[in-house]
Amino acid sequence: MRPKIETKIINPLVGTTIPLPTYASNGAAALDLRACLEAPITVQPGETLLIPSGIAININDPGLVGLLVPRSGLGIKHGIVLANTVGVIDSDYQGEIGIGIVNRGAAPYTIAPGERVCQMMFMPVLQVELAMVAAFSQESDRGTGGFGSTGSH
């Protein structure tokens, strides 16, 4: 059984001229979120915009998080990706979901009203307690090896 996430329509365009968020297929991991716009908007190369979704959600479970992730087709074909790479919707946030996008492509891109601009998926969350120590109880083989320390292949 799927968990129920309360969803509130913030803009009356959603559910009328702009479809509600949906899964594109039975096997889809994420819901498509659409641009809740009255008119097309053009994103210039290098420009960042905040696109309204027209909805708010109430996850109301600290064991779940909503994640906004880019749509691969927009990123690969047009350079349209999320400004913060992944958007986090905390379980206690109840405001309108804003979709920060950036055009990293070479050409302007026009977003149409109702266009699918990102995906929203839900994942389990494990909150931890940080235990401050002077030294770790067990050293790993990698240790403090940073970027590229495990090889190039």
N, C-alpha and C positions, 0 to 999 in steps of 0.2 A: 504494500500500500504506500502510495506517495504521501509525504508530509504535506500539510496544507499551509500555504503562506498567504496570510491576509494581504490583499492587494487593493489599494484605493486609487480610483481615477482622479487625478488632479486637474487634468485638462479634458473638457468634454469632447474634444476631437477623438480621444482614445475610445475605441469601441464603436465609433460611428464611421468617420472617414479614415481613421487610422486604426488598423487591426490591433487587437490585444496581443501581448507577447505570447508566442507559441513555440513549440518544438517543431522543427522542420521535418523531422522523421521520427519513427518509433525508437530508433537507436540514438537519437541526438542527445548529447550530454548537456546542452545548454539551450535556454530559451532565446529567441531572437528579440532584441529590443529595437524599436523603431524611433526615428526622429519625429518628435511631436512638434511639427512646424506648420505654420499656415501658408508659407511660401518657401520656394527653394532658397537655399543659402549657399554661397560659394566660398570654399576654403582655399586660400591662396597658398602656394608652396611656402613652407616654414611657419604658417599661421596655425594658432591653436584657438579652438572655439569650444564653448560649453553648449552642448545640444540637450535640450530637455527631452525626457522620456514621456512625460505626461502621467507617470504613475509613481506611487510610493508603496513600499511594502513594509510589513511588520513581521520580521522573522521570529522575534520573541522567544528565542532559544539560544542561549550562549554556546551551545554545542554545534551551531551552524553558522556559516558565513556565506554571504552572497558575493560572488566574484564577477566583475565585468571583464570580459576578454575580447580581443579584437576579432573581427571576421577575417579569415585568411584571404578571401578573394579581394576584399577592399585593400588590404595591406599589400598583397603581391601585385595586383593589377594597377592600383592607383596610389599607393603609398599612404593610405588613410589608416592610421592606427590610433590606439588610445594614448592620450598625452602622458599618462602615468603608467603605461604598459599594462598594469592590472589594477582595476578599481576594486576596493574593498568596501562592502556594505556590511557594517557591523550589525549584530542582532538587535541592538537597541536604537538604530537609526530609523526614523519614520518619515523623513522628508522626501521630497521628490528626488528621484534618481536622475542625476545629471551625468551626461556622457561627455567627458573631455576628450576631444579628438585633435590630432595634429596631422597636417599634410606634409609628409616627408618626401613626397614625390616632386617631380619637376614641373608639373602642370597644375593649374587650378582644377578643383573638383567641386561639382555642384551636388549638394545633398538635397534630394527631393523630399517633400513631406511624406511621412510614412515609410521612408527607406529604412531597411534593416542596417543599422550602423554598428552594432556590437552584439555580444551574446552575454547572457547572465546565467551563471551556473551556481550551484550550491554545494558546499563541501563541509565535512565535519571539522570541528575545531577542538583542539585540546589546549586548554589554558594551563600553563605551568607555573611553578613557583621557582624563582631564581635563588639558588643557594650560593652565596658568595664564599669563595675559597681563595687561599693564597696560591695553591697548586692543585692541579687536577689529580684525582685519586688514581687514574690510570692513563698513561701516555699512549697515544695511538701511533701506528707506524708512520703516518703522514706528519704528525706533529703540527708545526706552524707553517708547513709548506703551503704557499698561496697559489695565486693564479699560474696555471701552467705547470705546477709542480708534479702532476701525475703523468705527464707525458703528452705528446701530440697525437697519439693514435689510439 
